Amino acid sequence: MQNNTTKKPLNQNRMTPKEKADFLIQMFEFNDYVLNETNLKTSKSFASKAITLIIEEIDNQYQVNYWEEVKQEIINL
């Protein structure tokens, strides 16, 4: 018997690079402070460093490209 359900591509539910960049910046925000330019700069720095560590551990070029796009989105914020 054949299954009529179709499988979603593996990355269909994954965040876009822009969404992931915004998410990471929010993770590194200082919750006790209003997000000002200094805190944003610090958050962007932490997020970029985290992505650099992620990229160093990946051997799949597709994933490396994704994370490099996320890093570029962080720079653009």
N, CA and C atoms as a LAMMPS dump frame, in Angstrom:
ITEM: TIMESTEP
0
ITEM: NUMBER OF ATOMS
231
ITEM: BOX BOUNDS ff ff ff
-5.0000000000000000e+02 5.0000000000000000e+02
-5.0000000000000000e+02 5.0000000000000000e+02
-5.0000000000000000e+02 5.0000000000000000e+02
ITEM: ATOMS id mol type element x y z
1 1 1 N 0.833 -1.172 0
2 1 2 C 0 0 0
3 1 3 C 0.882 1.24 0
4 2 1 N 0.572 2.19 -0.846
5 2 2 C 1.375 3.384 -1.002
6 2 3 C 0.865 4.489 -0.081
7 3 1 N 1.797 5.196 0.535
8 3 2 C 1.442 6.295 1.417
9 3 3 C 1.199 7.546 0.579
10 4 1 N 0.028 8.158 0.707
11 4 2 C -0.318 9.324 -0.094
12 4 3 C 0.16 10.644 0.493
13 5 1 N 0.721 10.611 1.682
14 5 2 C 1.214 11.863 2.266
15 5 3 C 2.554 12.204 1.643
16 6 1 N 2.773 13.468 1.451
17 6 2 C 4.058 13.902 0.905
18 6 3 C 4.898 14.471 2.031
19 7 1 N 6.171 14.222 1.95
20 7 2 C 7.08 14.717 2.972
21 7 3 C 7.474 16.148 2.648
22 8 1 N 7.58 16.964 3.69
23 8 2 C 8.056 18.326 3.524
24 8 3 C 9.566 18.284 3.34
25 9 1 N 10.092 19.228 2.559
26 9 2 C 11.559 19.319 2.506
27 9 3 C 12.09 19.561 3.912
28 10 1 N 13.274 19.075 4.191
29 10 2 C 13.821 19.152 5.54
30 10 3 C 13.916 20.573 6.062
31 11 1 N 14.17 21.542 5.206
32 11 2 C 14.382 22.898 5.684
33 11 3 C 13.162 23.792 5.532
34 12 1 N 12.008 23.252 5.225
35 12 2 C 10.821 24.063 4.977
36 12 3 C 10.409 24.872 6.198
37 13 1 N 10.56 24.336 7.38
38 13 2 C 10.143 25.024 8.592
39 13 3 C 11.27 25.804 9.248
40 14 1 N 12.431 25.795 8.656
41 14 2 C 13.576 26.504 9.221
42 14 3 C 13.434 28.005 8.996
43 15 1 N 13.968 28.783 9.91
44 15 2 C 13.91 30.234 9.802
45 15 3 C 14.744 30.708 8.61
46 16 1 N 14.315 31.816 8.033
47 16 2 C 15.138 32.445 7.005
48 16 3 C 16.383 33.009 7.682
49 17 1 N 17.437 33.311 6.927
50 17 2 C 18.613 33.919 7.555
51 17 3 C 18.272 35.203 8.317
52 18 1 N 17.383 36.024 7.794
53 18 2 C 16.976 37.268 8.468
54 18 3 C 16.261 36.958 9.786
55 19 1 N 15.333 36.001 9.761
56 19 2 C 14.615 35.615 10.977
57 19 3 C 15.576 35.065 12.029
58 20 1 N 16.53 34.237 11.584
59 20 2 C 17.504 33.655 12.51
60 20 3 C 18.395 34.746 13.093
61 21 1 N 18.801 35.713 12.28
62 21 2 C 19.626 36.823 12.767
63 21 3 C 18.879 37.597 13.846
64 22 1 N 17.621 37.932 13.59
65 22 2 C 16.809 38.652 14.575
66 22 3 C 16.666 37.843 15.864
67 23 1 N 16.445 36.554 15.731
68 23 2 C 16.306 35.659 16.881
69 23 3 C 17.585 35.651 17.719
70 24 1 N 18.737 35.531 17.052
71 24 2 C 20.006 35.484 17.783
72 24 3 C 20.296 36.799 18.489
73 25 1 N 20.012 37.909 17.83
74 25 2 C 20.227 39.205 18.472
75 25 3 C 19.371 39.302 19.729
76 26 1 N 18.131 38.86 19.644
77 26 2 C 17.24 38.895 20.813
78 26 3 C 17.774 38.008 21.935
79 27 1 N 18.374 36.877 21.578
80 27 2 C 18.933 35.976 22.594
81 27 3 C 20.053 36.646 23.385
82 28 1 N 20.847 37.474 22.699
83 28 2 C 22.007 38.083 23.341
84 28 3 C 21.733 39.479 23.892
85 29 1 N 20.489 39.938 23.806
86 29 2 C 20.146 41.245 24.375
87 29 3 C 20.245 41.182 25.893
88 30 1 N 20.562 42.294 26.45
89 30 2 C 20.593 42.391 27.898
90 30 3 C 19.182 42.709 28.356
91 31 1 N 18.538 41.758 28.985
92 31 2 C 17.129 41.901 29.349
93 31 3 C 16.861 43.026 30.337
94 32 1 N 17.84 43.395 31.133
95 32 2 C 17.638 44.419 32.16
96 32 3 C 17.758 45.841 31.607
97 33 1 N 18.146 45.965 30.364
98 33 2 C 18.407 47.278 29.801
99 33 3 C 17.58 47.493 28.533
100 34 1 N 17.335 48.745 28.244
101 34 2 C 16.706 49.093 26.971
102 34 3 C 17.742 48.844 25.89
103 35 1 N 17.313 48.267 24.78
104 35 2 C 18.263 47.979 23.704
105 35 3 C 18.661 49.29 23.038
106 36 1 N 19.859 49.724 23.326
107 36 2 C 20.375 50.93 22.694
108 36 3 C 21.489 50.533 21.729
109 37 1 N 22.128 51.512 21.143
110 37 2 C 23.145 51.219 20.124
111 37 3 C 24.3 50.405 20.684
112 38 1 N 24.722 50.693 21.91
113 38 2 C 25.831 49.951 22.522
114 38 3 C 25.434 48.5 22.766
115 39 1 N 24.253 48.282 23.319
116 39 2 C 23.797 46.915 23.574
117 39 3 C 23.585 46.153 22.267
118 40 1 N 23.072 46.829 21.246
119 40 2 C 22.902 46.176 19.947
120 40 3 C 24.25 45.758 19.383
121 41 1 N 25.233 46.637 19.49
122 41 2 C 26.581 46.309 18.995
123 41 3 C 27.143 45.093 19.73
124 42 1 N 26.962 45.055 21.039
125 42 2 C 27.439 43.921 21.834
126 42 3 C 26.686 42.64 21.46
127 43 1 N 25.376 42.737 21.32
128 43 2 C 24.571 41.573 20.934
129 43 3 C 24.985 41.047 19.567
130 44 1 N 25.219 41.966 18.628
131 44 2 C 25.654 41.558 17.289
132 44 3 C 27.012 40.866 17.345
133 45 1 N 27.902 41.37 18.185
134 45 2 C 29.223 40.768 18.331
135 45 3 C 29.127 39.344 18.887
136 46 1 N 28.325 39.167 19.934
137 46 2 C 28.148 37.837 20.522
138 46 3 C 27.539 36.868 19.507
139 47 1 N 26.52 37.317 18.801
140 47 2 C 25.853 36.462 17.822
141 47 3 C 26.815 36.087 16.691
142 48 1 N 27.594 37.04 16.221
143 48 2 C 28.559 36.757 15.15
144 48 3 C 29.609 35.743 15.594
145 49 1 N 30.077 35.892 16.83
146 49 2 C 31.065 34.944 17.354
147 49 3 C 30.458 33.545 17.484
148 50 1 N 29.214 33.477 17.919
149 50 2 C 28.547 32.176 18.021
150 50 3 C 28.428 31.528 16.646
151 51 1 N 28.084 32.313 15.657
152 51 2 C 27.952 31.771 14.3
153 51 3 C 29.3 31.309 13.767
154 52 1 N 30.355 32.046 14.057
155 52 2 C 31.697 31.62 13.635
156 52 3 C 32.019 30.248 14.213
157 53 1 N 31.678 30.035 15.482
158 53 2 C 31.909 28.725 16.108
159 53 3 C 31.066 27.635 15.448
160 54 1 N 29.83 27.959 15.114
161 54 2 C 28.956 26.992 14.44
162 54 3 C 29.548 26.604 13.098
163 55 1 N 29.959 27.603 12.313
164 55 2 C 30.502 27.357 10.972
165 55 3 C 31.744 26.472 11.044
166 56 1 N 32.576 26.681 12.055
167 56 2 C 33.791 25.879 12.209
168 56 3 C 33.495 24.402 12.412
169 57 1 N 32.327 24.075 12.917
170 57 2 C 31.965 22.692 13.215
171 57 3 C 31.177 22.009 12.1
172 58 1 N 30.8 22.741 11.07
173 58 2 C 29.946 22.192 10.015
174 58 3 C 30.786 21.725 8.843
175 59 1 N 30.444 20.557 8.314
176 59 2 C 31.13 20.073 7.119
177 59 3 C 30.196 20.006 5.913
178 60 1 N 29.011 20.54 6.039
179 60 2 C 28.016 20.552 4.968
180 60 3 C 27.976 21.963 4.377
181 61 1 N 28.351 22.099 3.105
182 61 2 C 28.457 23.421 2.489
183 61 3 C 27.116 24.157 2.464
184 62 1 N 26.021 23.429 2.298
185 62 2 C 24.701 24.063 2.309
186 62 3 C 24.456 24.742 3.65
187 63 1 N 24.782 24.061 4.737
188 63 2 C 24.6 24.637 6.065
189 63 3 C 25.561 25.806 6.303
190 64 1 N 26.794 25.672 5.822
191 64 2 C 27.757 26.771 5.954
192 64 3 C 27.219 28.007 5.249
193 65 1 N 26.689 27.832 4.045
194 65 2 C 26.129 28.964 3.3
195 65 3 C 24.992 29.62 4.078
196 66 1 N 24.121 28.807 4.664
197 66 2 C 23.003 29.321 5.452
198 66 3 C 23.522 30.185 6.597
199 67 1 N 24.475 29.661 7.371
200 67 2 C 24.983 30.397 8.526
201 67 3 C 25.755 31.644 8.11
202 68 1 N 26.429 31.596 6.968
203 68 2 C 27.101 32.792 6.468
204 68 3 C 26.074 33.863 6.094
205 69 1 N 24.932 33.449 5.559
206 69 2 C 23.857 34.395 5.26
207 69 3 C 23.3 34.996 6.555
208 70 1 N 23.146 34.166 7.583
209 70 2 C 22.662 34.663 8.877
210 70 3 C 23.644 35.706 9.411
211 71 1 N 24.932 35.397 9.332
212 71 2 C 25.955 36.323 9.823
213 71 3 C 25.894 37.642 9.058
214 72 1 N 25.682 37.584 7.76
215 72 2 C 25.571 38.805 6.966
216 72 3 C 24.332 39.615 7.382
217 73 1 N 23.237 38.931 7.679
218 73 2 C 22.033 39.625 8.143
219 73 3 C 22.283 40.332 9.468
220 74 1 N 23.069 39.712 10.343
221 74 2 C 23.416 40.35 11.619
222 74 3 C 24.217 41.62 11.366
223 75 1 N 25.157 41.555 10.456
224 75 2 C 25.954 42.727 10.107
225 75 3 C 25.053 43.843 9.58
226 76 1 N 24.032 43.465 8.803
227 76 2 C 23.139 44.441 8.189
228 76 3 C 22.165 45.087 9.18
229 77 1 N 21.989 44.498 10.362
230 77 2 C 21.038 45.055 11.327
231 77 3 C 21.503 46.397 11.873
